[in-house]
Amino acid sequence: MTAGRGLRIMHVCAPARSGGLETVVHLLATGSRQRGHEAEVALVLSPRDVTAHPMVARLREAGVPVHVIDVGDRAYLTERRMLRALIREQRTQVLHTHGFRADVVDGGLASGAGAVHVTTLHGFTARSWRGRAYEWLQVRAARRADAAVAVSTPIARRLMGGSGPRSVATVRNAVAPADAPLEASEARRTLGLPSHGFTVGWIGRLSFEKGPDLLLEALAMEAQRRTTSDPVLHVAMLGDGPLRQAMEGAAMALPPTVRVVFPGLVEQASRYLAAFDGLALTSRTEGTPMVILEAMLAGLPIVATTVGGVPDVLDDRCALLAEPTPHAIAAQLRQLEADEAARMQRAATALAHVEQHFGYDAWLAAYEQVYAGALGRAHNR
């Protein structure tokens, strides 16, 4: 095996319908092919998702070969058998796994098929004992890889504890311009928002770790403070997940000074950023959130909680930062709305920062170095 250009790379994941991991895999696969590599993607999907999963069509439209591993939710042996045959058939050199299932179930296939195993750790969300057990298994699998990539400083520290993998690299996520972003008027109309008035966007999975409840509690505080003579604050929460019904119920209970809409899961949500005057990220835990990088590149002012890899990306020159509490989030949303000059200055600073430090080409080159190092070490063993 060589570590030069034209590598044969197989990305493997069991994707959700949207999210940061899915965006990273898409950007890596498409970007690697543009740089002369034979990058392909194997998606582990249940039979009910094979024909309907948006990632399949989007990758194929971008010219990326997609292999669907069509298995049941716990058909791990069948999954390994199918993927092992695929790796050998495609003469894969780099098996790049993403996410718990691919890391734990499939990462070990690389050595037996003459490939090296690279994993990217995108973040952890464990709350229950079962979730913590899964997290432990994933970290253990990552430490056995030929190279591991952490998307944030906290994840890198976690990987380096104990007997770490042969190589750990911190490669923070990067961003590419959105495909055909919508004009503000069209984006607002599509999302069910009024054409005028201050509007805040929230994009993510409606689940505990993403903190949609923190935003709703902050909005309840803000609604109580506002009077009927104040303009209505409009909020759009894009996404789906286990807390959606509860969040819709909480939004219905808000006074009319704050109105929240739930457009549901919106594919390629970054195309709709022009609909908003600001973006709120209210997570309790994060890796390096792609939505923040996309908002920075779109010149959109940001309120974000200081969790996970967010401080790796943002400081108070680029965004309004808050602890993950309703009170702190409410205070920063209030400041975001009140001071237009300050929010636009922060947005301009954030745009310059993301262009300088989170560029797409430099990010792809960093992954090429990870692949080359793993292949070089394997060759010398």
C-alpha angles and dihedrals in degrees: 000000000000130000096216132106122303096052120175105232128182117194114200128193143143096229133208115220090265140350146110096293091052091049092050093051091049093049093046095049096045094042094048091052090051088054093054103267127128097238119175134171130225113199119198104214135168115240092256091060102043098094098029106044109116094212092066094057095040094053093046091049087055091053096253115140109238125201116194116212097204106199141135122267094267102023092120098152092051090047092052092047093051094045094046090055091047094050091052094044092051092041089231116198099184122037104196114190127194126192136010100292097046093044096049102033103033111022094084091061092077101077094050091051097049095256135115122242120232121176133189117209106211099181145295129255104175118154105151129055088254091053091050090050091052090048091052090051092050093050089048091052091048091052089057093053123105088238134004127200121206117199093206141027095252091053091049090053090051092051094047092056117099116357101346127203121275089267134011120192126182106219110168116209121268134205138230124200114275118257109257099335114214124246115253095252094050093044092051093047092049092050094047096250128140117259092240137036136064111303131186123200129210120188126186149075112314094235137118098264092055092055103225087153090058089056093048091050090049090050090050089056091048093047091055091052096050123083130214089258091061119090115260115262110226122204130184118198109197117197145050137245147122095305097051097100092047092047092050089051092050091049092052089056093057119107114256092259088082123043124189127193127193110207091177126223108353116192115226089010092180088075088069099053093105088070091073138072089203142001125230122205108186101171126153091207135013145168108209102316114227092205090064092052091047091050091049091052090049091053092243120154113242141211110191139170117241098241135128113337096349093100088053087064109028137043130174091274090063103035147000105266127203141178111251094265129111093237094053093044092049091052093052093045088053091052091046091057097040102052113048095171093053095046092050091048090053090047091052091049090049092050092053090046096051092046091051101041108022103044120155099230094049089049092052090048090052090055090048088057090051091051093046092050093050092048092046093052091048091051091052096048 
